[in-house]
Amino acid sequence: MSKVKIQAIRGMNDVLPNQSPSWQYLEQQIRQLMVAYAYQEIRFPVLEQTQLFKRSIGDATDIVEKEMYTFEDRNGDSLSLRPEGTASCIRAAEQHGLLYNQIQKLWYMGPMYRHERPQKGRYRQFYQFGVEAFGMAGSTIEAEVLLLSAALWQNLGLDQYLSLEINNLGTSANRSAYGEALHSYLLGFKDDLDEDSQRRLDANVLRILDSKSPDTQHILEKAPVLEDFIDKDSQEEFEKLLSILNEAGVKFKLNSRLVRGLDYYNGMVFEWTTEELGAQATVCAGGRYDGLVKKLGGGDTPAIGFALGMERVLLMLEDLQRMPAEINQEVDLFIALIGNENQAKGLLLAENIRQELPAIRIFTHCGGGKYNSQLKKAYASEARCVLVLEAEEIKLKILDADVSAEVLDNADLVNKLKDIFK
């Protein structure tokens, strides 16, 4: 039998106990925000039929062409690990009758999967928080979604480090007409485009707008402009949105080259970007996708949503020291059990304290050990107090305080702890 240790798959990371409090803090902030905005949680499988993503995201996108984890199961069906949440959310909502003549405000949180080169803030298994709102047309719901995302940054203390970029893609017909004009223009420069842009020219021409190649960007300087193809009604609705954002005090930058990497967007699209994460500048992104529900078998349903990368938000919280210090305190009371006769007694005492003080975190040192060894572990746990059961005595000591341990009986002990942790 091989003795080589099995390692985690590259780009799929473990979350260790000392990292979990940070995740729990972010998740808690998200849940509180969703309650405040009256959005409801939805959960769906990580595994879906491959056609769901091909039909929604688009065959010619990088996600479908290069990044999805796709395989055939034992029945010969093509399945894929979800690379994003919007398509799965629509599939679940449509399958269970949530979208027929109804308004829905939904949110989800969980792992997504893309096979790409792992780097800081970009992994093969990554976690997203997403919001999807169905059945509402117009600028009001668009503004709410943007205000909701802005509120999260404010609650996390990150608002000054994130910038909102926004664009208007107009209707699907507007986007299609612009795509044809852009294609005709770029066709004359095909040999001068970078390799990715040459491939996208016929497959997904609008993605060329966000090419990182300086030469391609130079060619785009004289390309047709999307704004010239937007119809009057779409532009007026977009102006209403910008007016609401201005009244709410949300700063934004208009970016005419922002198109997003998924085929299903129309109307308003946006990104929250930062300069704190190096090359991985986009933290949160989304927009309107009014035709996607129908494309996936439902009815005409106006829809809008966004998703944010939770790892990237956590990186910002940690790098900018915006994580509350108290979330890392894992133990309030450390119970040291000295001698075999105190093992069961101490365990039952811990249960009694938990019933009386359910809010405090108690670590019971099971398995025995010498007094000095257990006391070192108590200090290492960063507990506020240590309770020592030795012989027939119960001693309570407040750690890092210049006071002696106090001998207490059971009744006095609970009252003393209530006073300490009130």
LINBEL-V292251 format. One record per backbone hydrogen bond with DSSP energy under -0.5 kcal/mol. NH is the residue of the N-H (numbers start at 1). CO is the residue of the C=O. E is the energy in kcal/mol with one decimal. If there is no record, write none. Layout:
[[NH;CO;E] [NH;CO;E]]
This chain:
[[12;9;-2.3] [13;11;-0.5] [16;14;-0.7] [19;16;-2.0] [20;16;-1.7] [21;17;-0.6] [22;19;-0.9] [23;19;-1.4] [24;20;-2.8] [25;21;-2.2] [26;22;-2.2] [27;23;-2.8] [28;24;-2.4] [29;25;-2.3] [30;26;-2.2] [31;27;-2.6] [32;28;-2.4] [33;29;-1.9] [34;30;-2.4] [35;31;-1.9] [36;32;-2.0] [37;33;-1.7] [38;35;-1.0] [39;34;-2.3] [40;105;-2.8] [42;107;-2.6] [48;80;-2.5] [50;78;-2.2] [52;49;-1.5] [53;49;-0.6] [53;50;-0.9] [54;50;-1.9] [55;51;-2.5] [56;52;-1.3] [57;53;-2.1] [58;53;-1.0] [58;54;-0.6] [61;58;-1.4] [65;61;-2.6] [66;62;-2.8] [67;62;-1.2] [67;63;-1.0] [68;63;-1.5] [70;68;-1.0] [71;79;-2.4] [73;77;-2.4] [76;73;-2.0] [79;71;-3.1] [79;77;-0.6] [80;48;-2.8] [81;69;-2.1] [82;46;-3.1] [89;85;-2.5] [90;86;-2.4] [91;87;-2.6] [92;88;-2.6] [93;89;-2.6] [94;90;-3.0] [95;91;-2.5] [96;92;-1.7] [97;94;-1.4] [98;93;-3.1] [99;93;-0.6] [101;99;-0.7] [102;99;-1.1] [104;134;-1.9] [106;104;-0.5] [106;132;-3.1] [107;40;-2.1] [108;130;-2.2] [110;128;-2.1] [112;126;-3.5] [113;82;-2.3] [114;124;-1.9] [115;67;-4.3] [116;114;-1.3] [119;122;-2.5] [122;119;-2.7] [124;11;-1.3] [125;11;-2.1] [126;112;-2.1] [126;124;-0.6] [128;110;-2.6] [129;308;-1.8] [130;108;-2.5] [131;306;-2.4] [132;106;-2.4] [133;304;-3.2] [134;104;-3.0] [135;302;-2.7] [136;302;-0.6] [142;138;-0.8] [143;139;-2.6] [144;140;-2.2] [145;141;-2.3] [146;142;-1.9] [147;143;-2.9] [148;144;-2.8] [149;145;-2.0] [150;146;-2.3] [151;147;-2.3] [152;148;-1.7] [153;149;-1.7] [154;150;-2.0] [155;151;-2.7] [156;152;-1.9] [157;153;-0.7] [157;154;-0.9] [158;153;-2.9] [159;153;-0.9] [161;158;-2.0] [162;159;-1.0] [163;273;-2.7] [165;163;-0.6] [165;271;-3.1] [166;253;-2.4] [167;269;-2.4] [169;167;-0.5] [169;267;-3.5] [175;171;-2.6] [176;172;-2.4] [177;173;-2.5] [178;174;-2.4] [179;175;-2.4] [180;176;-2.0] [181;177;-1.9] [182;178;-2.9] [183;179;-2.4] [184;180;-2.3] [185;181;-2.0] [186;182;-2.7] [187;183;-1.9] [188;184;-0.6] [188;185;-0.9] [189;186;-1.9] [190;187;-1.1] [192;189;-1.7] [193;189;-0.8] [193;190;-1.1] [198;194;-2.3] [199;195;-1.8] [200;196;-2.0] [201;197;-1.2] [203;199;-0.7] [204;200;-2.5] [207;204;-1.6] [208;205;-1.7] [209;206;-1.6] [210;207;-1.1] [211;208;-1.9] [217;213;-2.4] [218;214;-2.0] [219;215;-1.8] [220;216;-1.9] [221;217;-0.7] [221;218;-0.7] [222;219;-1.0] [223;220;-1.7] [228;225;-1.3] [229;226;-2.5] [230;227;-1.2] [235;231;-2.0] [236;232;-2.5] [237;233;-2.2] [238;234;-2.0] [239;235;-2.2] [240;236;-1.7] [241;237;-1.8] [242;238;-2.3] [243;239;-2.0] [244;240;-2.1] [245;241;-2.3] [246;242;-2.3] [247;243;-2.3] [248;244;-2.2] [249;245;-0.6] [249;246;-0.9] [250;245;-2.5] [251;249;-0.7] [253;164;-2.4] [255;166;-2.5] [258;255;-1.7] [259;257;-0.8] [263;57;-2.0] [265;262;-0.9] [266;288;-2.8] [267;170;-3.4] [269;167;-2.3] [270;286;-2.6] [271;165;-2.4] [272;284;-3.3] [273;163;-2.8] [273;271;-0.6] [274;281;-2.2] [280;277;-1.3] [281;279;-2.1] [283;272;-2.8] [283;281;-0.5] [284;272;-1.4] [285;307;-2.3] [286;270;-2.1] [287;305;-2.4] [288;266;-0.5] [288;268;-2.7] [289;303;-2.4] [292;289;-1.3] [295;291;-1.8] [296;292;-1.6] [297;294;-1.8] [298;293;-2.8] [301;290;-0.8] [301;299;-0.5] [304;133;-2.0] [305;287;-2.1] [306;131;-2.0] [307;285;-2.4] [308;129;-2.4] [309;283;-2.1] [310;127;-2.7] [310;308;-0.7] [311;127;-0.5] [313;309;-1.7] [314;310;-2.5] [315;311;-2.3] [316;312;-2.0] [317;313;-2.5] [318;314;-2.4] [319;315;-3.1] [320;316;-2.5] [321;318;-1.0] [322;317;-3.1] [323;317;-0.8] [324;322;-0.5] [327;324;-1.1] [328;325;-1.5] [329;326;-1.4] [330;328;-0.8] [331;381;-0.5] [332;361;-2.7] [333;361;-2.5] [334;385;-2.5] [335;333;-0.5] [335;363;-3.0] [336;334;-0.7] [336;387;-3.2] [338;336;-0.6] [338;389;-2.8] [339;337;-0.6] [342;339;-1.4] [343;340;-1.2] [346;342;-2.6] [347;343;-1.8] [348;344;-2.2] [349;345;-2.0] [350;346;-2.3] [351;347;-1.7] [352;348;-2.0] [353;349;-2.3] [354;350;-2.2] [355;351;-1.7] [356;352;-1.7] [357;353;-3.1] [360;357;-1.3] [362;360;-0.6] [363;333;-2.7] [364;362;-0.6] [365;335;-2.6] [365;363;-0.6] [366;364;-1.5] [368;365;-0.6] [374;370;-2.3] [375;371;-2.4] [376;372;-2.0] [377;373;-1.6] [378;374;-1.9] [379;375;-2.2] [380;376;-2.4] [381;377;-1.6] [382;379;-1.4] [383;378;-1.3] [384;332;-1.1] [385;332;-2.0] [386;397;-2.8] [387;334;-3.3] [388;386;-0.5] [388;395;-3.1] [389;336;-2.9] [389;387;-0.5] [390;388;-0.7] [390;393;-1.8] [391;338;-0.6] [393;390;-2.4] [395;388;-2.6] [395;393;-0.5] [396;406;-2.7] [397;386;-2.7] [399;384;-1.7] [399;397;-0.7] [401;398;-1.1] [403;401;-2.1] [406;396;-2.8] [408;394;-2.5] [413;409;-2.5] [414;410;-1.8] [415;411;-1.6] [416;412;-2.5] [417;413;-2.5] [418;414;-2.4] [419;415;-1.8] [420;416;-2.1] [421;417;-2.7] [422;419;-0.6]]
